[in-house]
Amino acid sequence: MLEPDPKAVRELLTRYASLRIDQAERPRQTTARELADVSYTLCVMMATTSVHDAVAKADALLLAKGRTAPPARPAEANGESGLSLAV
Protein backbone atom coordinates (compact mmCIF):
# COMPACT_ATOMS: atom_id res chain seq x y z
CA MET A 1 0.00 0.00 0.00
CA LEU A 2 1.21 3.51 -0.75
CA GLU A 3 2.04 5.73 2.19
CA PRO A 4 0.71 9.30 2.15
CA ASP A 5 3.11 12.20 2.02
CA PRO A 6 3.64 13.42 5.60
CA LYS A 7 3.51 17.06 4.49
CA ALA A 8 0.10 16.54 2.86
CA VAL A 9 -1.13 14.68 5.94
CA ARG A 10 0.05 17.48 8.24
CA GLU A 11 -1.66 20.11 6.09
CA LEU A 12 -4.89 18.13 6.01
CA LEU A 13 -4.84 17.61 9.79
CA THR A 14 -4.25 21.33 10.29
CA ARG A 15 -7.17 22.19 8.00
CA TYR A 16 -9.40 19.65 9.74
CA ALA A 17 -8.58 21.10 13.18
CA SER A 18 -9.15 24.68 11.99
CA LEU A 19 -12.51 23.80 10.50
CA ARG A 20 -13.59 21.95 13.66
CA ILE A 21 -12.76 25.04 15.72
CA ASP A 22 -14.51 27.37 13.26
CA GLN A 23 -17.62 25.19 13.24
CA ALA A 24 -17.69 24.97 17.05
CA GLU A 25 -17.36 28.74 17.43
CA ARG A 26 -19.78 29.75 14.68
CA PRO A 27 -21.73 26.98 12.94
CA ARG A 28 -22.20 27.68 9.24
CA GLN A 29 -23.34 25.50 6.37
CA THR A 30 -20.30 26.33 4.22
CA THR A 31 -17.92 25.36 7.03
CA ALA A 32 -19.87 22.14 7.63
CA ARG A 33 -19.57 21.20 3.95
CA GLU A 34 -15.86 21.96 3.88
CA LEU A 35 -15.34 19.98 7.09
CA ALA A 36 -17.18 17.03 5.56
CA ASP A 37 -14.95 17.23 2.47
CA VAL A 38 -11.74 17.42 4.51
CA SER A 39 -12.92 14.56 6.74
CA TYR A 40 -13.66 12.39 3.70
CA THR A 41 -10.28 13.19 2.15
CA LEU A 42 -8.50 12.38 5.40
CA CYS A 43 -10.34 9.04 5.61
CA VAL A 44 -9.40 8.16 2.03
CA MET A 45 -5.79 9.23 2.52
CA MET A 46 -5.45 7.13 5.68
CA ALA A 47 -7.56 4.20 4.36
CA THR A 48 -10.19 4.35 7.11
CA THR A 49 -13.96 4.79 7.29
CA SER A 50 -13.98 6.84 10.49
CA VAL A 51 -12.50 10.32 10.79
CA HIS A 52 -11.45 9.52 14.36
CA ASP A 53 -9.48 6.51 13.09
CA ALA A 54 -8.04 8.62 10.28
CA VAL A 55 -6.81 11.28 12.70
CA ALA A 56 -5.25 8.61 14.93
CA LYS A 57 -3.51 6.96 11.97
CA ALA A 58 -2.33 10.33 10.66
CA ASP A 59 -0.91 11.24 14.06
CA ALA A 60 0.86 7.87 14.26
CA LEU A 61 2.29 8.32 10.76
CA LEU A 62 3.63 11.77 11.57
CA LEU A 63 5.06 10.57 14.86
CA ALA A 64 6.80 7.65 13.15
CA LYS A 65 8.17 9.91 10.41
CA GLY A 66 9.44 12.32 13.06
CA ARG A 67 11.42 9.51 14.67
CA THR A 68 13.03 8.49 11.40
CA ALA A 69 13.91 12.01 10.29
CA PRO A 70 17.61 12.70 9.83
CA PRO A 71 19.26 14.20 12.91
CA ALA A 72 19.31 17.97 13.11
CA ARG A 73 22.52 19.74 12.14
CA PRO A 74 24.63 20.89 15.05
CA ALA A 75 24.47 24.57 15.94
CA GLU A 76 26.65 26.74 13.80
CA ALA A 77 29.52 28.74 15.23
CA ASN A 78 27.66 31.95 14.46
CA GLY A 79 25.29 31.43 17.36
CA GLU A 80 22.35 29.72 15.64
CA SER A 81 20.48 27.37 17.92
CA GLY A 82 20.26 24.64 15.28
CA LEU A 83 16.49 24.41 15.80
CA SER A 84 14.22 24.29 12.80
CA LEU A 85 11.67 27.06 12.38
CA ALA A 86 9.24 24.63 10.73
CA VAL A 87 6.50 23.24 12.90
C-alpha distances in whole Angstrom, upper triangle without the diagonal:
4,6,10,13,15,18,17,16,19,21,20,21,24,25,24,26,29,29,29,32,34,33,35,38,39,37,37,35,34,32,31,29,27,26,25,23,21,21,19,17,16,15,13,11,11,10,13,16,19,19,21,17,16,18,18,14,15,18,16,14,17,19,17,17,20,21,19,21,24,27,29,32,36,38,40,44,45,44,40,39,35,33,31,32,28,27
4,6,9,12,15,14,13,17,18,17,19,22,22,22,24,27,27,28,30,32,32,34,36,37,36,35,34,32,30,29,28,26,25,24,21,20,19,18,15,15,14,12,10,10,10,14,17,19,19,21,18,15,17,18,14,14,17,16,13,15,18,16,15,18,19,18,19,22,25,27,30,33,36,37,41,42,41,37,36,33,31,28,29,25,25
4,7,9,12,11,10,13,15,15,16,19,20,20,22,24,25,25,28,29,30,31,34,35,34,33,32,30,28,28,27,24,23,23,21,18,18,17,14,13,13,12,9,8,10,13,17,18,18,19,16,13,15,15,11,11,13,12,9,11,14,12,11,15,16,15,16,19,22,24,27,30,32,34,38,39,38,34,32,29,27,25,26,22,21
4,6,9,7,7,10,12,11,13,15,16,16,19,21,21,22,25,26,27,28,31,32,31,30,29,27,25,25,24,21,20,20,18,15,15,15,12,10,12,10,7,7,10,13,16,17,16,17,15,12,13,14,11,9,12,12,9,10,13,13,11,14,16,15,16,19,22,23,26,30,31,33,37,37,36,33,31,28,26,23,23,20,19
4,5,5,6,9,10,11,12,14,16,16,18,20,21,23,25,26,27,29,30,31,31,31,30,27,25,26,24,21,21,21,19,16,17,17,13,12,14,13,9,11,14,16,19,20,18,19,18,14,15,16,13,10,13,13,10,10,13,13,10,13,15,14,14,16,20,20,23,27,28,30,34,34,33,29,28,25,23,20,20,16,16
4,5,5,6,9,10,10,12,14,15,16,18,20,21,23,24,25,27,29,30,30,30,30,27,25,25,25,21,20,21,19,16,17,17,14,12,15,15,11,11,15,17,20,19,17,18,17,13,13,14,12,8,10,11,7,6,10,10,7,10,13,12,11,15,17,18,21,24,26,28,32,32,31,27,25,22,20,17,17,14,13
4,5,5,6,9,10,11,12,14,15,17,18,20,21,23,24,26,27,28,28,28,28,26,23,24,23,20,19,21,19,15,17,18,15,13,16,16,12,13,17,19,22,21,18,19,19,15,14,16,14,11,12,14,11,9,12,13,10,11,15,15,13,16,18,18,21,24,25,27,30,30,29,25,24,21,19,15,15,11,11
4,5,5,6,9,10,11,12,14,15,16,18,20,21,22,24,26,27,26,26,25,23,20,21,20,17,16,17,15,12,14,14,11,10,13,13,9,11,15,17,19,19,16,18,17,14,13,15,14,10,12,14,12,11,14,15,13,14,18,17,16,19,22,22,24,28,29,30,34,34,33,29,28,25,22,19,18,15,14
4,5,5,6,9,10,10,12,14,15,16,18,20,21,22,24,26,25,25,25,22,20,20,20,17,15,16,14,11,12,13,10,8,11,11,8,9,12,14,16,16,13,14,14,10,9,12,10,7,9,11,9,8,12,13,11,13,16,16,16,19,22,22,25,28,29,31,35,35,33,30,28,25,22,19,19,15,13
4,5,5,6,9,10,11,12,14,15,17,18,20,21,23,24,24,24,25,23,20,20,20,17,16,17,16,12,13,15,13,10,14,15,12,12,16,17,19,18,15,15,15,12,10,12,12,8,9,11,10,8,11,13,11,12,15,16,15,18,20,20,23,26,27,29,32,32,30,26,25,23,19,16,16,12,10
4,5,5,6,9,10,11,12,14,16,16,18,20,21,22,22,22,22,20,17,18,18,14,14,16,14,11,13,14,12,10,14,15,12,14,17,18,20,19,15,17,17,14,12,15,15,11,12,15,13,11,15,17,15,15,19,19,18,21,23,22,25,28,28,30,34,33,31,28,26,24,21,18,16,13,11
4,5,5,6,9,10,11,12,14,15,16,18,20,21,20,20,20,18,15,16,15,12,11,12,11,7,9,11,8,7,11,12,10,11,14,15,16,15,12,14,14,11,10,13,13,9,11,14,13,12,15,17,16,17,20,21,20,23,25,25,28,31,32,34,37,36,35,31,30,28,24,21,20,16,14
4,5,5,6,9,10,11,12,14,15,16,18,20,20,20,20,19,15,16,16,13,11,13,12,9,9,12,10,8,11,13,11,11,15,15,16,14,11,11,12,10,7,10,11,8,9,12,12,10,13,16,15,16,19,20,20,23,25,24,28,30,31,33,37,36,34,30,28,27,23,20,19,16,13
4,5,5,6,9,10,11,12,14,15,17,18,19,19,20,18,15,16,17,13,12,14,14,10,12,15,13,11,14,16,14,15,18,18,19,17,14,14,16,13,11,14,14,11,11,15,15,12,15,18,17,17,20,22,20,24,25,24,27,29,29,32,35,34,32,28,27,25,22,19,17,14,11
4,5,5,6,9,10,10,12,14,15,16,16,16,17,14,11,13,13,10,9,12,11,7,10,13,11,10,14,15,14,15,18,18,19,17,13,15,17,14,12,15,16,13,14,18,17,15,18,21,20,20,23,25,24,27,28,27,30,33,33,35,38,37,35,31,30,28,25,22,20,17,15
4,6,5,6,9,10,11,12,14,15,15,15,15,14,11,11,12,9,7,9,9,6,7,10,10,9,11,14,13,14,16,16,16,14,10,11,14,11,9,13,14,12,13,16,16,15,18,20,20,20,24,25,25,28,29,29,32,34,35,37,40,39,37,34,32,31,27,24,22,19,17
4,5,5,6,9,10,11,12,14,14,16,17,16,12,13,14,12,9,12,13,10,10,14,14,12,14,17,16,16,19,18,18,15,12,12,15,13,10,13,15,13,13,16,17,15,17,20,20,20,23,25,24,28,29,28,31,33,33,36,39,38,36,32,30,29,25,23,21,18,15
4,5,5,6,9,10,11,12,13,14,15,14,10,12,14,11,9,13,13,11,12,15,15,14,17,19,18,19,22,21,21,19,15,16,18,16,14,17,19,16,16,20,20,18,20,23,23,22,26,27,26,29,30,29,32,34,34,36,39,38,36,32,30,30,26,23,21,18,16
4,5,5,6,8,10,10,10,11,12,10,7,8,10,8,6,10,11,9,10,13,14,13,16,18,18,19,21,20,19,17,13,15,18,16,14,17,19,17,17,21,21,20,22,25,25,25,28,30,29,32,33,32,35,38,37,39,43,41,39,36,34,33,29,27,24,22,19
4,6,5,6,9,10,10,11,13,12,9,9,11,10,7,10,12,10,10,14,15,14,16,19,19,19,21,19,18,15,12,13,16,15,13,16,18,16,17,20,21,20,22,25,25,25,28,30,29,33,34,33,36,38,38,41,44,42,40,37,35,34,30,28,26,23,20
4,5,5,6,9,10,12,14,14,10,11,14,13,10,14,16,14,14,17,18,17,19,22,22,22,24,23,22,19,16,16,19,18,15,18,21,19,18,22,23,21,23,26,26,26,29,31,30,33,34,33,36,38,37,40,42,41,39,35,33,33,29,27,25,23,20
4,5,5,6,7,9,11,11,7,9,12,11,10,13,15,14,14,18,19,18,20,23,23,23,26,24,23,21,17,18,21,20,18,21,23,21,21,25,26,24,26,29,29,28,32,33,32,35,36,35,38,40,39,41,44,42,40,37,35,35,31,29,26,24,21
4,5,5,4,7,9,9,6,7,10,10,8,11,14,13,13,16,18,18,19,22,23,23,25,23,22,19,16,17,20,19,18,21,23,21,22,25,26,25,27,30,30,30,33,35,34,38,38,38,41,43,42,44,47,46,44,40,38,38,34,32,29,27,24
4,6,6,9,12,13,10,10,14,14,11,14,17,16,15,19,20,19,21,24,25,24,26,24,23,20,17,17,21,20,18,21,23,22,22,25,27,26,27,30,31,30,33,35,35,38,39,38,41,43,42,44,47,46,43,40,38,38,34,32,30,28,25
4,7,10,13,14,11,12,16,15,14,17,19,18,18,22,23,22,24,27,27,27,29,27,26,23,20,20,24,23,21,24,26,25,24,28,29,28,29,32,32,32,35,37,36,39,40,38,41,43,42,44,47,45,43,40,38,38,34,32,30,28,25
4,6,10,11,9,10,14,14,13,16,18,18,18,21,23,23,25,27,28,28,30,28,27,24,21,22,25,25,23,26,28,26,26,30,31,30,31,35,35,34,37,39,38,41,42,41,44,45,45,47,49,47,45,42,40,40,37,34,32,30,27
4,7,9,7,7,11,12,11,13,16,16,16,19,21,21,22,25,26,27,28,26,24,22,19,20,24,23,22,25,27,26,26,30,30,30,31,34,35,34,38,39,39,42,43,42,45,47,46,48,51,50,47,44,43,42,38,36,33,31,28
4,6,5,6,9,10,11,12,14,15,16,18,20,21,22,24,26,27,28,26,24,22,20,22,25,24,23,26,28,26,27,31,31,30,33,35,35,35,39,40,39,43,44,43,46,48,47,49,52,50,48,45,44,43,39,37,34,32,29
4,5,5,6,9,10,11,12,14,15,17,18,20,21,23,24,26,27,25,23,21,19,21,24,23,23,26,28,26,28,31,31,31,33,36,35,36,39,40,40,43,45,44,47,49,49,51,54,52,50,47,45,45,41,38,36,33,31
4,5,5,6,9,10,11,12,14,15,17,18,20,21,22,24,26,24,23,21,19,22,24,22,22,26,27,25,26,30,30,29,32,34,33,34,37,38,38,41,42,41,44,47,46,48,51,49,48,44,43,42,39,36,33,30,28
4,5,5,6,8,10,10,12,14,15,16,18,20,21,22,24,22,21,19,16,19,22,20,19,22,24,22,23,27,27,26,28,31,31,31,34,36,35,38,39,38,41,44,43,45,48,47,45,41,40,39,36,33,30,27,25
4,5,5,6,9,10,10,12,14,15,16,18,20,21,22,20,18,17,14,17,20,18,18,21,23,21,23,26,26,26,28,31,31,31,34,36,35,39,40,40,43,45,45,47,50,49,47,44,42,41,37,35,32,29,27
4,5,5,6,9,10,11,12,14,15,17,18,20,21,20,18,17,15,18,20,18,18,22,23,21,23,26,26,26,29,31,31,32,35,36,35,39,40,40,43,46,46,48,51,50,48,44,43,42,38,35,33,30,28
4,5,5,6,8,10,11,12,14,15,16,18,20,19,18,17,14,17,19,17,17,20,21,19,21,24,24,23,26,28,28,29,32,33,32,35,37,37,39,42,42,44,47,46,44,41,39,38,35,31,29,26,24
4,5,5,6,8,10,10,12,14,15,16,18,16,15,14,11,13,16,14,13,17,18,17,18,21,21,21,24,26,26,27,30,31,30,34,36,35,38,41,41,43,46,45,43,40,38,37,33,30,28,25,23
4,6,5,6,9,10,11,12,14,15,16,15,13,12,10,13,15,13,14,17,18,17,19,22,22,22,25,27,27,28,31,32,32,35,37,37,40,43,44,46,49,48,46,43,41,39,36,33,31,28,26
4,5,5,6,9,10,11,12,14,15,14,13,13,11,15,16,14,14,18,18,17,19,22,21,21,24,26,26,27,30,31,30,34,36,36,39,42,42,44,48,47,45,41,40,38,35,32,30,27,25
4,5,5,6,9,10,10,12,14,13,13,12,10,13,14,11,11,15,15,13,16,19,18,18,21,23,22,23,26,27,27,30,32,32,35,38,39,41,44,43,42,38,36,35,31,28,27,23,21
4,5,5,6,9,10,11,12,11,10,9,6,9,11,8,9,13,13,12,14,17,17,17,20,22,22,23,26,27,27,31,33,33,36,39,40,42,46,45,43,39,37,36,32,29,28,25,22
4,5,5,6,9,10,10,9,8,9,7,11,12,9,11,15,14,13,16,19,18,19,22,23,23,25,28,28,28,32,34,35,38,41,42,44,48,47,45,42,40,38,35,32,31,27,25
4,5,5,6,9,10,10,11,11,9,13,13,10,11,14,13,12,15,17,16,17,20,21,20,23,25,26,26,29,31,32,35,38,39,41,45,44,43,39,37,35,32,29,28,24,22
4,5,5,6,8,8,10,9,7,10,10,6,8,11,10,8,12,14,13,14,17,18,18,20,22,23,23,26,29,29,33,36,37,39,43,42,41,37,35,33,30,27,26,22,20
4,5,5,6,5,6,6,6,9,8,5,8,11,10,10,13,14,14,15,18,19,19,21,24,24,25,29,31,32,35,38,39,42,45,45,44,40,38,36,33,30,29,26,23
4,5,5,6,8,10,10,13,11,8,11,14,12,11,15,16,15,17,19,20,20,22,24,24,25,28,31,32,35,39,40,42,46,46,45,41,39,36,34,31,30,26,24
4,6,8,10,12,11,13,12,8,10,12,10,9,13,14,12,13,16,17,16,19,21,21,21,25,28,29,32,35,36,39,42,42,41,37,35,33,30,27,27,23,21
4,6,9,10,9,11,8,5,8,9,7,7,10,11,9,12,14,14,15,17,19,19,20,24,27,28,31,34,36,38,42,42,41,37,35,33,30,27,27,23,21
4,7,9,10,12,9,7,11,12,9,10,14,14,12,15,18,17,18,21,22,22,24,27,30,31,35,38,40,42,46,46,45,41,39,36,33,31,31,27,25
4,6,7,9,6,6,10,10,9,10,13,14,14,16,18,18,19,22,23,24,25,29,32,33,36,39,41,44,47,47,46,42,40,37,34,32,32,28,26
4,7,9,8,8,11,12,12,13,16,17,17,19,21,22,23,25,27,28,29,33,35,36,40,43,44,47,50,50,48,45,43,40,37,35,34,31,28
4,5,5,6,9,10,11,12,14,15,16,18,20,21,22,24,26,27,28,32,34,35,39,41,43,45,49,49,47,43,41,39,36,33,33,29,26
4,5,5,6,9,10,10,12,14,15,16,18,20,21,22,24,26,26,30,32,33,36,39,40,43,46,46,44,40,38,36,33,30,29,26,23
4,5,5,6,9,10,11,12,14,16,17,18,20,21,23,25,26,30,31,32,36,38,39,42,45,45,43,39,37,35,32,30,29,26,23
4,5,5,6,8,10,11,12,14,15,16,18,20,21,23,24,28,30,31,35,37,39,41,45,45,43,39,37,35,32,30,29,26,23
4,5,5,6,8,10,10,12,14,15,16,18,20,21,22,26,28,29,33,35,37,39,43,43,41,37,35,33,30,27,27,24,21
4,5,5,6,9,10,11,12,14,15,16,18,20,21,25,26,27,31,33,34,37,40,40,38,35,32,30,27,25,24,21,18
4,5,5,6,9,10,10,12,14,15,17,19,20,24,25,26,30,32,34,37,40,40,38,35,32,30,27,25,25,22,19
4,5,5,6,9,10,10,12,14,15,17,18,22,24,25,29,32,33,36,40,40,38,35,32,30,27,25,25,22,19
4,5,5,6,9,10,11,12,14,15,16,20,22,23,27,29,31,33,37,37,35,32,29,27,24,22,22,18,16
4,5,5,6,9,10,10,12,14,15,19,20,21,25,27,29,32,35,35,33,30,27,25,22,20,20,17,14
4,5,5,6,9,10,11,13,14,18,20,21,25,27,29,32,35,36,34,31,28,26,23,21,22,19,16
4,5,5,6,9,10,11,12,16,18,20,23,26,28,31,34,35,33,30,27,25,22,20,21,18,16
4,5,5,6,9,10,10,14,16,17,21,23,25,28,31,32,30,26,24,21,19,16,17,14,12
4,5,5,6,9,10,14,15,16,20,22,24,27,30,31,29,26,23,21,18,17,18,15,13
4,5,5,7,9,12,14,16,20,22,25,28,31,32,30,27,24,22,20,18,20,17,16
4,5,5,6,10,12,14,17,20,23,25,29,30,28,25,23,20,18,16,18,15,14
4,6,5,9,10,11,15,18,20,22,26,27,25,22,19,17,14,13,15,13,11
4,6,8,9,12,15,17,20,23,26,28,26,23,20,18,16,15,18,16,15
4,6,9,12,15,17,20,23,26,28,27,24,21,18,17,16,19,17,16
4,6,9,12,15,17,20,23,25,24,20,18,15,14,13,15,13,14
4,6,9,12,15,17,21,22,22,19,17,13,13,12,16,15,16
4,6,9,12,15,18,20,19,16,14,11,11,11,15,15,16
4,6,9,11,15,16,15,12,11,7,8,8,12,12,14
4,6,8,12,13,13,11,10,6,8,9,13,14,16
4,6,9,11,11,9,8,6,9,11,15,16,18
4,7,8,7,6,5,4,8,11,14,16,18
4,5,6,6,7,7,11,13,15,18,20
4,5,7,10,10,14,16,18,21,24
4,6,9,10,14,16,17,20,23
4,6,9,11,14,15,19,21
4,6,8,10,11,15,17
4,5,9,10,14,15
4,7,9,12,14
4,6,9,10
4,5,8
4,6
4
